[in-house]
Amino acid sequence: MRAVVCEEFGSVVVREQDPPEPGPGQALVDVAAAGVNYVDALLVHGRYQIKPPLPYVPGTEVAGTVAALGPDADGPAVGTRVLVSCFGGGFASQVAVPAATLVPIPDHLDAPRAATFPQSHCTALFALHERGGLASGETVMVLGAGGGVGLATVKVATALGARVLAVASTPGKRELALAAGAEAAAGPDDVKTSAREWSQGGVDLVVDPVGGALADPALRALREGGRYLVIGFASGEIPSLPLNQVLLRNRTVVGVDWGAWSLTHQAEQRALLNAALDLVTDPVAPRTHPLDAAPAVLEDLLHRRTAGKIALIP
């Protein structure tokens, strides 16, 4: 089979290698599409908090079809279209994973949309509902709204009955966020003023997967009792927040680590994914690229040169 292989941190190559064999309790899945995420780029460059042993096949979310079941495997039948969550192995023609972790794909989702759904939408729902306590009618400012997590957050927030202000760095990314359901969009130049004017005083929640220079003005854009949800640092800069601005107006800063939570709460994660699939039935379609484009796609993601989600097609 063909696979994207990281042989040394900082680069990947596409090469032929032996297909995996499904072991006890495992399923072999023919990959139809693999979602590409910012964390994949970090892993390939050795910049994630976990460094996989090399050589390493990246790719953590896949849509495909069950091709075979290993001994004592308890999961969807051969021929079933499924979602795969895995810590590596997804950027390949086939992947072997525990059969019990597979989730059937709803009929209305094609492979690219399915492959790019779980991580972004589960992150968004976990952030807004579980960590942020979002209520219908509240106002949400989404930073990095033109990226994968940002667009998913726009979709989830509006589905939960919230009003959304999308903040993104380019007109094209802002247009994507508006098409996904944001009520308004703003550039990064004057976040605090834009948010306060739009919300008439301050937003209820800030969702921040970006970090960097926008963190301080975004925190100041919160109303009394507002919540600041820290998801990640796609800017490459971990900000230092002024704690006096947390104290003032009784604001709250909330950490959102969906990835670690999902690994230790597998039953709850399955329920969260099913809830997200029920909530967002029209996810934004990703751009698709052949597997050979993986090196360029990962570099573009690392340097924030992409908008929306991307899927690789083996």
KEKE-3310 file (N, C-alpha, C; in steps of 0.2 Angstrom, whole numbers, plus 5000, padded with zeros to 4 digits):
npx = (5004:5001:5009:5011:5026:5035:5051:5061:5061:5053:5051:5042:5039:5032:5028:5029:5023:5022:5005:4995:4991:4976:4975:4971:4955:4955:4951:4953:4954:4949:4956:4946:4947:4957:4958:4967:4976:4981:4988:4994:5004:5012:5016:5024:5034:5040:5036:5025:5018:5019:5030:5031:5038:5050:5052:5036:5019:5009:4993:4977:4963:4951:4940:4933:4931:4926:4937:4942:4941:4950:4954:4942:4936:4925:4915:4909:4902:4911:4912:4905:4904:4915:4920:4936:4947:4963:4980:4990:4995:4985:4987:4987:4984:4978:4972:4975:4965:4958:4943:4932:4932:4927:4915:4900:4897:4886:4873:4872:4884:4898:4914:4926:4920:4916:4929:4935:4928:4927:4938:4938:4925:4921:4930:4925:4912:4914:4922:4912:4900:4903:4914:4912:4899:4889:4874:4859:4856:4867:4882:4896:4913:4923:4940:4952:4943:4942:4949:4950:4946:4940:4930:4922:4918:4910:4899:4895:4892:4881:4872:4869:4861:4868:4874:4886:4902:4914:4931:4945:4959:4960:4950:4945:4945:4936:4924:4922:4918:4907:4899:4897:4889:4891:4886:4892:4908:4925:4941:4958:4963:4956:4950:4944:4936:4928:4921:4914:4906:4898:4891:4885:4892:4899:4906:4899:4906:4923:4931:4946:4958:4970:4979:4993:4995:4982:4975:4975:4967:4955:4952:4948:4937:4927:4911:4904:4906:4910:4917:4932:4939:4952:4960:4970:4986:4989:4995:5008:5013:5012:5002:5003:4992:4984:4980:4973:4963:4955:4951:4943:4926:4923:4927:4931:4944:4946:4952:4954:4956:4953:4958:4966:4957:4948:4954:4955:4942:4933:4920:4912:4917:4913:4899:4899:4904:4894:4883:4888:4888:4874:4870:4877:4874:4878:4892:4906:4913:4928:4944:4951:4966:4978:4987:5000:5002:5004:5017:5018:5005:5006:5016:5010:4999:5006:5012:5001:4994:4983:4965:4950:4946:4956:4957:4966:4967:4969)
npy = (4994:5012:5025:5039:5044:5048:5049:5056:5069:5084:5082:5073:5058:5050:5033:5016:5002:4988:4982:4984:4970:4965:4963:4953:4958:4969:4979:4980:4994:5001:5016:5030:5043:5055:5066:5081:5089:5102:5097:5086:5092:5097:5086:5079:5088:5086:5094:5093:5089:5076:5064:5054:5037:5035:5026:5035:5035:5048:5055:5056:5055:5047:5042:5028:5011:4996:4983:4970:4959:4956:4942:4938:4951:4964:4974:4985:4977:4969:4980:4990:5008:5019:5029:5033:5035:5038:5037:5041:5033:5036:5042:5034:5020:5009:5006:4999:4996:4996:4987:4990:5004:5010:5020:5020:5029:5042:5042:5054:5060:5062:5054:5064:5074:5067:5062:5073:5078:5073:5077:5092:5096:5089:5094:5108:5106:5100:5111:5122:5117:5107:5113:5127:5130:5135:5144:5145:5159:5166:5176:5173:5175:5169:5166:5164:5160:5155:5143:5125:5121:5133:5135:5124:5127:5138:5132:5123:5132:5140:5130:5127:5138:5150:5167:5172:5180:5181:5180:5183:5182:5185:5192:5181:5170:5176:5176:5163:5159:5167:5161:5149:5151:5162:5177:5189:5196:5200:5208:5205:5217:5226:5219:5220:5232:5229:5218:5223:5232:5225:5216:5224:5228:5218:5201:5185:5173:5169:5160:5152:5146:5151:5159:5170:5187:5191:5187:5196:5208:5201:5195:5206:5210:5203:5202:5206:5192:5184:5171:5164:5153:5143:5135:5132:5136:5141:5151:5150:5156:5157:5165:5178:5181:5196:5195:5204:5208:5196:5196:5208:5212:5199:5188:5172:5161:5147:5131:5120:5104:5094:5083:5075:5072:5064:5052:5047:5046:5036:5031:5042:5051:5044:5046:5060:5062:5056:5065:5077:5073:5072:5085:5094:5093:5097:5099:5110:5108:5100:5105:5094:5084:5074:5060:5062:5075:5078:5082:5096:5101:5099:5108:5120:5120:5121:5133:5141:5144:5140:5138:5133:5116:5101:5087:5071:5061:5044)
npz = (5000:4998:5008:5018:5026:5040:5042:5048:5059:5053:5040:5027:5017:5003:5001:4995:5006:5016:5019:5034:5045:5052:5069:5084:5089:5081:5066:5049:5038:5023:5017:5012:5013:5022:5036:5038:5050:5061:5072:5066:5058:5068:5075:5065:5064:5076:5086:5095:5111:5113:5106:5092:5090:5077:5061:5056:5052:5049:5053:5059:5059:5049:5036:5029:5023:5031:5028:5033:5047:5062:5073:5085:5084:5088:5081:5068:5053:5039:5025:5030:5030:5039:5053:5058:5072:5076:5083:5073:5057:5048:5036:5023:5012:5019:5036:5052:5066:5083:5082:5090:5092:5080:5071:5063:5048:5045:5032:5025:5024:5014:5010:5011:5019:5031:5035:5039:5050:5064:5074:5074:5076:5087:5096:5096:5101:5114:5119:5119:5125:5136:5143:5142:5144:5136:5132:5124:5113:5118:5115:5105:5101:5089:5087:5074:5064:5051:5050:5052:5065:5069:5060:5062:5075:5073:5066:5076:5087:5081:5079:5092:5095:5097:5094:5083:5081:5069:5069:5058:5048:5034:5020:5013:5022:5031:5023:5022:5035:5037:5028:5034:5044:5053:5061:5059:5054:5057:5056:5062:5068:5077:5088:5101:5101:5089:5094:5106:5100:5091:5100:5109:5121:5126:5123:5127:5127:5122:5110:5108:5097:5093:5101:5104:5099:5099:5110:5122:5119:5115:5127:5135:5128:5133:5142:5158:5168:5158:5148:5143:5132:5131:5118:5109:5101:5088:5082:5086:5097:5114:5124:5137:5149:5156:5172:5180:5171:5171:5184:5184:5181:5184:5176:5167:5164:5154:5152:5138:5134:5123:5117:5126:5135:5128:5126:5138:5142:5135:5132:5135:5125:5113:5114:5113:5100:5093:5097:5091:5077:5076:5078:5069:5053:5041:5038:5034:5018:5014:5006:4994:4992:4983:4990:4987:4989:5002:5009:5005:5010:5024:5027:5023:5032:5045:5044:5043:5031:5025:5023:5031:5031:5026:5016:5013:4999:4996)
capx = (5000:5005:5008:5015:5030:5040:5057:5065:5056:5053:5049:5038:5039:5026:5032:5025:5025:5017:4999:4995:4987:4972:4977:4965:4951:4956:4948:4957:4950:4952:4955:4944:4949:4960:4958:4973:4975:4987:4992:4998:5010:5016:5019:5029:5040:5043:5034:5020:5020:5021:5034:5030:5044:5051:5047:5030:5014:5004:4986:4973:4956:4950:4934:4934:4926:4929:4939:4943:4941:4954:4951:4938:4935:4919:4914:4905:4903:4915:4908:4902:4908:4916:4925:4942:4951:4969:4985:4995:4993:4979:4989:4989:4979:4974:4974:4972:4963:4953:4936:4926:4932:4924:4909:4897:4896:4879:4873:4872:4891:4903:4921:4930:4917:4917:4936:4937:4923:4928:4942:4936:4918:4921:4934:4920:4906:4917:4923:4906:4895:4906:4918:4910:4892:4885:4867:4855:4855:4873:4886:4902:4918:4928:4946:4954:4937:4943:4953:4946:4942:4936:4923:4918:4915:4905:4894:4892:4889:4875:4867:4867:4857:4871:4876:4893:4906:4920:4937:4949:4965:4959:4944:4943:4943:4930:4919:4920:4915:4900:4895:4896:4884:4893:4882:4896:4915:4929:4948:4961:4966:4953:4946:4940:4931:4923:4917:4910:4901:4893:4888:4883:4894:4904:4903:4898:4912:4928:4934:4953:4963:4976:4984:4997:4993:4974:4973:4974:4961:4950:4950:4945:4931:4921:4906:4904:4904:4911:4921:4938:4940:4959:4960:4977:4991:4991:5000:5015:5015:5008:5001:5003:4986:4984:4975:4968:4957:4951:4947:4938:4920:4922:4928:4934:4948:4944:4956:4950:4960:4948:4962:4968:4950:4944:4958:4953:4934:4931:4912:4909:4919:4909:4893:4900:4904:4887:4880:4891:4885:4867:4870:4880:4873:4880:4899:4909:4917:4935:4948:4954:4972:4980:4991:5007:5003:5005:5022:5016:4999:5008:5020:5005:4996:5011:5013:4994:4993:4977:4959:4946:4949:4959:4957:4970:4963:4974)
capy = (5000:5018:5028:5045:5042:5053:5045:5060:5075:5089:5080:5066:5055:5045:5027:5009:4998:4982:4984:4981:4965:4966:4958:4952:4964:4974:4979:4983:4999:5004:5023:5033:5050:5056:5073:5084:5093:5106:5093:5082:5095:5098:5079:5078:5092:5085:5100:5091:5087:5068:5063:5047:5034:5035:5030:5036:5037:5053:5054:5054:5054:5044:5039:5022:5005:4990:4978:4964:4959:4951:4937:4941:4958:4966:4980:4985:4972:4971:4983:4996:5014:5020:5034:5030:5039:5034:5041:5039:5028:5037:5044:5028:5016:5005:5006:4994:5000:4992:4987:4993:5011:5012:5023:5021:5036:5043:5041:5060:5062:5059:5053:5070:5078:5063:5062:5080:5080:5071:5081:5099:5096:5086:5100:5113:5104:5099:5117:5126:5114:5104:5118:5134:5130:5139:5144:5148:5166:5170:5178:5169:5177:5164:5168:5159:5157:5152:5137:5119:5121:5139:5134:5119:5131:5142:5128:5120:5137:5142:5125:5127:5144:5156:5172:5171:5185:5177:5184:5179:5186:5187:5192:5175:5166:5179:5174:5156:5159:5169:5155:5143:5153:5167:5183:5195:5194:5205:5207:5205:5224:5230:5214:5222:5237:5226:5213:5226:5236:5220:5213:5230:5229:5213:5195:5180:5168:5169:5153:5154:5141:5154:5162:5176:5194:5193:5185:5201:5211:5196:5194:5213:5210:5199:5205:5203:5185:5181:5165:5164:5146:5142:5128:5130:5141:5140:5157:5148:5160:5156:5172:5179:5185:5200:5192:5209:5208:5191:5198:5213:5209:5192:5184:5166:5158:5139:5126:5115:5099:5088:5077:5071:5070:5059:5046:5044:5045:5034:5031:5049:5053:5041:5050:5067:5062:5055:5071:5082:5071:5074:5093:5097:5088:5100:5102:5113:5103:5102:5104:5088:5083:5067:5058:5064:5082:5078:5086:5103:5102:5099:5114:5125:5120:5123:5141:5145:5147:5137:5140:5127:5109:5098:5079:5068:5055:5039)
capz = (5000:4999:5014:5020:5031:5043:5044:5052:5061:5049:5033:5025:5010:5001:4998:4996:5011:5017:5022:5040:5046:5058:5075:5088:5091:5076:5060:5043:5035:5017:5018:5007:5014:5028:5037:5039:5056:5063:5076:5062:5056:5074:5076:5060:5065:5082:5090:5099:5117:5112:5100:5091:5087:5070:5056:5059:5047:5052:5051:5065:5057:5043:5033:5025:5023:5034:5023:5036:5054:5065:5077:5091:5083:5089:5078:5062:5048:5033:5020:5033:5030:5046:5055:5062:5076:5078:5084:5068:5053:5044:5029:5020:5009:5024:5043:5056:5072:5087:5079:5094:5091:5074:5071:5056:5045:5042:5025:5021:5024:5010:5014:5014:5025:5036:5037:5043:5055:5072:5079:5074:5079:5094:5100:5097:5105:5120:5122:5120:5129:5142:5146:5142:5147:5131:5132:5118:5113:5120:5110:5104:5097:5087:5084:5069:5062:5045:5051:5053:5072:5069:5056:5066:5081:5070:5065:5082:5091:5079:5080:5099:5096:5099:5089:5082:5078:5067:5068:5054:5046:5027:5018:5011:5028:5034:5019:5024:5042:5036:5024:5039:5049:5058:5060:5057:5054:5058:5055:5069:5069:5083:5090:5107:5098:5085:5098:5110:5096:5089:5105:5113:5128:5127:5121:5132:5126:5117:5108:5105:5095:5090:5105:5102:5101:5099:5117:5127:5117:5116:5134:5136:5124:5137:5146:5165:5169:5152:5148:5138:5131:5128:5114:5106:5100:5081:5080:5088:5103:5120:5127:5145:5150:5162:5177:5182:5167:5173:5190:5183:5178:5186:5170:5169:5159:5154:5147:5134:5131:5121:5115:5132:5138:5124:5127:5145:5143:5128:5132:5134:5118:5108:5115:5111:5093:5090:5097:5086:5071:5075:5078:5063:5048:5035:5039:5028:5013:5014:5000:4994:4988:4983:4995:4986:4991:5009:5011:5005:5014:5031:5028:5023:5039:5050:5043:5043:5024:5023:5025:5031:5032:5020:5016:5008:4995:4994)
cpx = (5004:5004:5013:5019:5035:5046:5062:5061:5058:5052:5045:5040:5034:5030:5027:5028:5020:5011:4999:4990:4983:4973:4970:4961:4951:4952:4953:4952:4953:4950:4952:4946:4952:4960:4965:4972:4981:4991:4996:5004:5015:5020:5025:5035:5043:5041:5028:5022:5022:5025:5034:5037:5044:5053:5040:5025:5009:4997:4982:4966:4955:4943:4936:4929:4930:4931:4940:4943:4946:4951:4948:4937:4927:4917:4909:4907:4908:4910:4905:4907:4908:4921:4930:4945:4957:4975:4991:4992:4988:4981:4992:4983:4974:4977:4971:4971:4958:4946:4931:4926:4929:4917:4906:4896:4889:4879:4874:4879:4895:4910:4925:4927:4917:4924:4938:4932:4925:4932:4940:4929:4917:4925:4929:4915:4909:4919:4917:4901:4898:4910:4916:4903:4888:4878:4864:4855:4862:4877:4893:4907:4923:4934:4948:4948:4937:4947:4948:4942:4938:4929:4919:4914:4909:4898:4891:4888:4882:4870:4865:4863:4861:4872:4883:4896:4912:4926:4942:4954:4964:4952:4941:4941:4937:4924:4917:4916:4908:4896:4893:4891:4885:4888:4886:4903:4919:4937:4951:4964:4963:4948:4941:4934:4925:4918:4912:4904:4895:4889:4884:4885:4900:4901:4903:4904:4917:4931:4941:4957:4969:4981:4987:4994:4986:4972:4971:4968:4955:4947:4946:4939:4925:4917:4908:4902:4906:4917:4926:4940:4947:4959:4967:4981:4993:4995:5007:5017:5010:5008:5001:4997:4986:4978:4971:4962:4953:4947:4942:4932:4919:4922:4931:4938:4947:4949:4952:4955:4956:4952:4964:4962:4947:4948:4957:4946:4931:4923:4909:4911:4915:4902:4894:4901:4898:4883:4882:4888:4878:4866:4872:4879:4875:4887:4902:4914:4924:4938:4951:4961:4974:4985:4998:5008:5004:5011:5020:5010:5001:5012:5015:5001:5000:5012:5007:4993:4987:4971:4954:4949:4952:4959:4962:4966:4969:4973)
cpy = (5006:5022:5034:5043:5047:5049:5049:5067:5081:5088:5074:5064:5051:5039:5021:5006:4993:4984:4981:4975:4966:4961:4957:4958:4970:4974:4983:4988:5001:5011:5026:5041:5051:5064:5075:5089:5097:5102:5088:5085:5096:5091:5078:5082:5091:5091:5099:5089:5079:5068:5055:5044:5034:5028:5030:5038:5042:5051:5052:5053:5052:5042:5034:5017:4999:4984:4971:4965:4954:4946:4941:4948:4959:4973:4980:4980:4974:4974:4990:5002:5017:5026:5031:5036:5035:5039:5039:5034:5030:5039:5038:5025:5012:5007:5001:4997:4995:4993:4991:5001:5014:5015:5023:5028:5037:5044:5048:5063:5059:5058:5059:5073:5074:5062:5068:5082:5079:5076:5088:5100:5094:5092:5106:5112:5103:5106:5121:5123:5111:5109:5125:5135:5135:5138:5147:5155:5170:5171:5175:5173:5171:5167:5162:5156:5154:5146:5131:5120:5127:5138:5129:5123:5135:5138:5125:5126:5139:5137:5125:5134:5150:5161:5172:5177:5181:5182:5180:5184:5189:5188:5185:5170:5169:5177:5167:5155:5162:5164:5150:5145:5159:5173:5189:5192:5201:5203:5207:5212:5227:5225:5217:5227:5233:5221:5217:5230:5231:5217:5218:5229:5223:5206:5190:5175:5170:5162:5155:5148:5144:5156:5169:5182:5196:5191:5191:5205:5207:5195:5200:5214:5206:5203:5203:5196:5181:5175:5165:5156:5145:5135:5127:5136:5141:5146:5155:5152:5159:5162:5172:5183:5189:5198:5198:5209:5202:5193:5203:5210:5202:5187:5177:5163:5150:5136:5121:5110:5093:5082:5072:5068:5064:5052:5043:5043:5043:5033:5037:5052:5050:5045:5057:5067:5061:5061:5076:5080:5073:5081:5096:5092:5091:5103:5105:5108:5105:5102:5098:5088:5076:5066:5061:5072:5083:5082:5094:5105:5103:5106:5120:5126:5123:5131:5145:5148:5143:5140:5134:5121:5106:5090:5077:5062:5050:5037)
cpz = (5000:5005:5015:5026:5033:5045:5048:5053:5056:5042:5032:5018:5009:4998:4999:5002:5012:5021:5029:5040:5052:5063:5079:5090:5086:5070:5055:5039:5029:5017:5012:5007:5021:5030:5040:5044:5057:5068:5072:5060:5062:5075:5071:5061:5072:5087:5094:5105:5117:5105:5098:5089:5080:5067:5058:5053:5051:5050:5057:5065:5050:5042:5028:5026:5026:5029:5026:5043:5057:5070:5083:5090:5084:5087:5072:5057:5042:5028:5023:5032:5037:5047:5059:5065:5078:5079:5079:5064:5047:5037:5025:5016:5013:5031:5047:5063:5076:5084:5083:5094:5085:5075:5064:5054:5043:5035:5021:5021:5019:5013:5016:5020:5031:5039:5041:5048:5062:5076:5079:5078:5086:5099:5101:5102:5113:5123:5124:5125:5136:5146:5147:5144:5143:5132:5126:5119:5116:5114:5110:5099:5096:5084:5079:5066:5055:5044:5052:5060:5072:5066:5059:5072:5079:5069:5071:5086:5088:5079:5087:5100:5098:5093:5089:5078:5076:5066:5064:5050:5039:5026:5016:5016:5031:5030:5021:5030:5041:5033:5029:5044:5053:5056:5057:5057:5054:5057:5062:5071:5076:5086:5096:5105:5094:5089:5102:5106:5094:5094:5110:5120:5129:5126:5127:5132:5121:5116:5105:5104:5093:5095:5102:5104:5102:5106:5121:5125:5117:5123:5137:5133:5128:5141:5153:5165:5163:5153:5142:5138:5127:5125:5112:5104:5093:5078:5082:5094:5108:5124:5135:5146:5156:5167:5180:5178:5168:5179:5189:5179:5179:5180:5172:5163:5159:5149:5144:5131:5129:5120:5120:5135:5134:5125:5133:5147:5136:5127:5131:5127:5113:5108:5112:5103:5090:5091:5092:5079:5070:5075:5072:5057:5041:5036:5033:5024:5013:5007:5000:4990:4988:4988:4994:4988:4998:5012:5011:5009:5021:5032:5028:5030:5044:5050:5042:5036:5021:5026:5025:5032:5025:5021:5011:5005:4993:4987)
residu = (MET:ARG:ALA:VAL:VAL:CYS:GLU:GLU:PHE:GLY:SER:VAL:VAL:VAL:ARG:GLU:GLN:ASP:PRO:PRO:GLU:PRO:GLY:PRO:GLY:GLN:ALA:LEU:VAL:ASP:VAL:ALA:ALA:ALA:GLY:VAL:ASN:TYR:VAL:ASP:ALA:LEU:LEU:VAL:HIS:GLY:ARG:TYR:GLN:ILE:LYS:PRO:PRO:LEU:PRO:TYR:VAL:PRO:GLY:THR:GLU:VAL:ALA:GLY:THR:VAL:ALA:ALA:LEU:GLY:PRO:ASP:ALA:ASP:GLY:PRO:ALA:VAL:GLY:THR:ARG:VAL:LEU:VAL:SER:CYS:PHE:GLY:GLY:GLY:PHE:ALA:SER:GLN:VAL:ALA:VAL:PRO:ALA:ALA:THR:LEU:VAL:PRO:ILE:PRO:ASP:HIS:LEU:ASP:ALA:PRO:ARG:ALA:ALA:THR:PHE:PRO:GLN:SER:HIS:CYS:THR:ALA:LEU:PHE:ALA:LEU:HIS:GLU:ARG:GLY:GLY:LEU:ALA:SER:GLY:GLU:THR:VAL:MET:VAL:LEU:GLY:ALA:GLY:GLY:GLY:VAL:GLY:LEU:ALA:THR:VAL:LYS:VAL:ALA:THR:ALA:LEU:GLY:ALA:ARG:VAL:LEU:ALA:VAL:ALA:SER:THR:PRO:GLY:LYS:ARG:GLU:LEU:ALA:LEU:ALA:ALA:GLY:ALA:GLU:ALA:ALA:ALA:GLY:PRO:ASP:ASP:VAL:LYS:THR:SER:ALA:ARG:GLU:TRP:SER:GLN:GLY:GLY:VAL:ASP:LEU:VAL:VAL:ASP:PRO:VAL:GLY:GLY:ALA:LEU:ALA:ASP:PRO:ALA:LEU:ARG:ALA:LEU:ARG:GLU:GLY:GLY:ARG:TYR:LEU:VAL:ILE:GLY:PHE:ALA:SER:GLY:GLU:ILE:PRO:SER:LEU:PRO:LEU:ASN:GLN:VAL:LEU:LEU:ARG:ASN:ARG:THR:VAL:VAL:GLY:VAL:ASP:TRP:GLY:ALA:TRP:SER:LEU:THR:HIS:GLN:ALA:GLU:GLN:ARG:ALA:LEU:LEU:ASN:ALA:ALA:LEU:ASP:LEU:VAL:THR:ASP:PRO:VAL:ALA:PRO:ARG:THR:HIS:PRO:LEU:ASP:ALA:ALA:PRO:ALA:VAL:LEU:GLU:ASP:LEU:LEU:HIS:ARG:ARG:THR:ALA:GLY:LYS:ILE:ALA:LEU:ILE:PRO)
# end
